[in-house]
């Protein structure tokens, strides 16, 4: 009898100028998922890379029936890339990761066991090894703002910006207005809480980037994310009188 998980999983990897990391990451993901799952797919979303990665993506896609490649003609940022991948996913569960694999793919099958009694599992980093001081400062400010503006929805959840696992059927119902890198997933979590989906969190090990340079934390991304956060908060306040008794969906 096979020991592989009966759950099917779609793993989304946004790609932006990660040519040196991509092939080893894909090979590692295929090895881990093929060992642990009977059914899976890996969705690579190239977010307008300019490092000549297209030929590599084409070559990788031909190697495995489990690989699917999507392209953004221009760089749209990770928030949009993740959402495109989610909407094209076919499997029962959806998870996103980065190409440097901060979430070890070998741990995914065990983590998925937590999904039996929830619709959205928020994975929170147990440590922040390798974070530069600027990233630490921006992360702290982001958490404070989320707690200030959405206190009831984020209560009990500290880390809304690492990664999450979603049941596929809830994704269309919680797609965010946000397209920014730091508020896309927090808005989805908040929407899920408002809509009474079963949300819980779990601590996982964070694997720091060993080579290359991350693309997050730029001033433009921070301002964009803050705009999305404030816009959503204002929308909730504006709709409060109409949604207080459930007459309308407060997250639309």
C-alpha positions in Angstrom: 0.0 0.0 0.0 1.3 3.5 -0.9 2.2 5.8 2.0 1.7 8.8 -0.2 -0.9 11.4 0.8 -4.3 11.2 -0.8 -4.5 15.0 -0.7 -3.6 16.8 -3.9 -1.6 20.0 -3.8 -0.8 22.9 -6.1 2.5 24.6 -5.3 2.9 28.1 -6.7 6.4 29.5 -7.2 6.5 33.2 -8.3 9.7 33.8 -10.3 11.5 37.1 -10.9 15.1 37.1 -12.0 15.9 33.8 -10.2 17.7 32.0 -13.0 20.5 30.5 -10.8 18.1 29.2 -8.2 15.2 28.0 -10.3 16.3 24.6 -11.7 17.6 23.3 -8.3 14.4 24.5 -6.6 12.2 22.8 -9.2 14.1 19.6 -9.0 13.9 19.6 -5.2 10.1 20.3 -5.3 9.5 17.6 -7.8 11.5 15.1 -5.7 9.7 16.0 -2.5 6.2 16.2 -3.9 6.5 13.0 -6.0 7.6 11.1 -2.9 4.8 12.4 -0.7 1.8 12.9 -3.0 -0.1 10.9 -5.5 -1.3 14.0 -7.2 0.4 17.4 -7.4 1.3 20.3 -9.6 4.0 23.0 -9.5 2.9 26.3 -11.1 5.8 28.7 -12.0 4.7 32.3 -12.6 7.4 34.2 -14.3 6.8 37.8 -13.3 8.4 39.6 -16.2 12.0 38.4 -15.5 14.8 40.1 -17.5 17.6 37.7 -16.8 17.1 35.5 -19.8 15.2 32.8 -17.8 12.6 32.1 -20.5 14.5 29.3 -22.2 15.1 27.6 -18.9 11.4 27.8 -18.0 10.5 26.3 -21.3 13.0 23.5 -20.8 11.8 22.7 -17.3 8.1 22.6 -18.4 8.9 19.8 -20.9 10.6 17.7 -18.3 7.6 16.9 -16.1 3.8 16.7 -16.6 3.5 18.2 -13.2 4.9 21.5 -14.2 3.0 24.5 -15.6 4.5 27.8 -16.5 2.7 31.1 -16.7 4.1 34.4 -17.9 3.5 38.0 -16.9 4.6 40.1 -19.9 5.9 42.8 -17.5 6.8 42.7 -13.8 3.5 43.0 -11.9 4.9 42.0 -8.5 4.5 38.9 -6.3 1.0 39.7 -5.1 -0.4 39.5 -8.6 1.8 36.6 -9.6 0.5 34.6 -6.6 -3.1 35.4 -7.4 -2.7 34.3 -11.0 -1.2 31.1 -9.9 -4.1 30.5 -7.4 -6.7 31.0 -10.0 -5.1 28.5 -12.4 -4.6 25.9 -9.7 -6.5 22.6 -10.1 -5.6 20.7 -7.0 -7.5 20.4 -3.7 -5.0 22.5 -1.7 -3.0 25.5 -2.8 0.2 26.8 -1.2 2.7 29.4 -2.4 6.4 29.5 -1.7 9.4 31.5 -3.0 12.1 30.1 -5.3 14.6 30.1 -2.5 12.2 27.7 -0.7 11.8 29.3 2.7 9.2 26.7 3.3 10.9 23.3 2.9 8.8 21.2 0.3 9.8 18.1 2.2 7.6 19.3 5.1 4.5 20.0 3.1 2.8 16.6 3.4 3.1 16.6 7.2 1.8 20.2 7.4 -1.2 19.3 5.2 -2.3 17.0 8.0 -3.4 20.1 9.8 -5.9 20.9 7.1 -8.4 18.3 8.1 -10.3 20.7 10.3 -9.7 24.1 8.6 -10.1 25.9 5.3 -7.0 28.1 5.6 -3.9 27.3 7.4 -1.7 30.3 8.2 2.0 29.3 8.4 4.0 31.5 10.8 7.7 31.6 10.9 9.3 30.3 14.1 12.4 32.5 13.5 13.5 35.2 11.1 17.1 34.1 10.5 18.9 36.0 7.8 16.6 39.1 7.9 18.3 42.4 7.5 17.5 45.1 10.0 15.4 47.0 7.4 13.3 44.0 6.8 12.8 43.5 10.5 11.8 47.1 11.0 9.3 47.0 8.1 7.9 43.7 9.3 7.3 45.1 12.8 5.5 48.2 11.5 3.4 46.1 9.1 2.2 43.9 12.0 1.4 46.9 14.2 -0.7 48.4 11.4 -2.6 45.1 10.8 -3.3 44.8 14.5 -4.4 48.4 14.7 -6.8 48.3 11.7 -8.0 44.7 11.8 -7.6 43.7 15.4 -10.5 41.3 15.6 -9.7 39.5 12.3 -6.0 39.0 13.0 -6.3 38.2 16.7 -4.2 35.1 17.5 -2.2 35.4 14.3 1.1 37.1 14.3 2.6 36.4 10.9 0.3 37.0 7.9 3.0 37.5 5.3 4.9 34.2 5.1 2.8 31.6 3.4 -0.6 29.9 3.8 -2.4 26.7 2.6 -5.9 27.2 1.1 -8.7 24.8 0.3 -9.2 25.5 -3.4 -12.9 26.1 -3.1 -12.5 29.1 -0.8 -10.0 31.0 -3.0 -12.5 32.7 -5.4 -14.5 33.9 -2.4 -11.5 35.6 -0.7 -9.6 37.0 -3.6 -8.4 40.5 -2.5 -8.7 44.0 -3.9 -5.0 44.3 -3.0 -2.3 43.5 -5.6 0.6 44.7 -3.5 3.3 42.3 -2.2 2.6 42.8 1.6 -1.1 43.0 1.8 -2.3 40.4 -0.7 -2.3 37.5 1.7 -3.3 39.5 4.8 -6.4 40.7 3.0 -7.2 37.1 2.0 -6.8 35.9 5.6 -9.0 38.8 6.9 -11.7 38.1 4.3 -11.7 34.4 5.3 -12.2 35.4 8.9 -15.1 37.8 8.0 -16.7 35.1 5.9 -16.5 32.6 8.8 -14.2 30.1 7.1 -12.2 27.9 9.4 -8.8 29.6 9.9 -6.0 28.5 12.1 -2.2 29.0 12.3 0.8 26.7 12.8 4.5 27.4 13.4 7.0 26.2 10.8 10.7 26.5 10.3 11.9 29.4 8.1 14.7 28.6 5.8 16.8 31.7 5.1 18.0 32.6 1.7 21.5 31.4 1.2 22.3 33.1 -2.2 20.9 35.9 -4.3 19.0 38.9 -3.0 15.3 39.1 -2.2 13.1 41.7 -4.0 10.9 42.7 -1.1 11.1 45.8 1.1 11.5 48.5 -1.5 9.9 51.9 -0.7 7.5 51.6 -3.6 6.3 48.2 -2.4 5.8 49.5 1.1 3.8 52.5 0.0 1.7 50.3 -2.4 1.0 47.9 0.4 0.0 50.6 2.9 -2.3 52.1 0.3 -4.0 48.7 -0.2 -4.3 48.3 3.6 -5.8 51.7 4.2 -8.2 51.3 1.2 -9.6 48.0 2.5 -10.0 49.4 6.0 -11.9 52.5 4.7 -14.1 50.2 2.6 -15.0 48.2 5.7 -15.8 51.3 7.7 -17.9 52.7 4.8 -19.9 49.5 4.5 -20.3 48.9 8.2 -23.8 50.2 8.6 -25.0 48.1 5.7 -23.3 44.9 6.8 -23.7 45.0 10.5 -26.5 42.4 10.4 -25.1 40.4 7.5 -27.2 42.1 4.9 -24.2 42.4 2.6 -20.7 40.9 2.4 -18.4 43.4 4.1 -15.4 42.4 2.1 -16.8 43.1 -1.3 
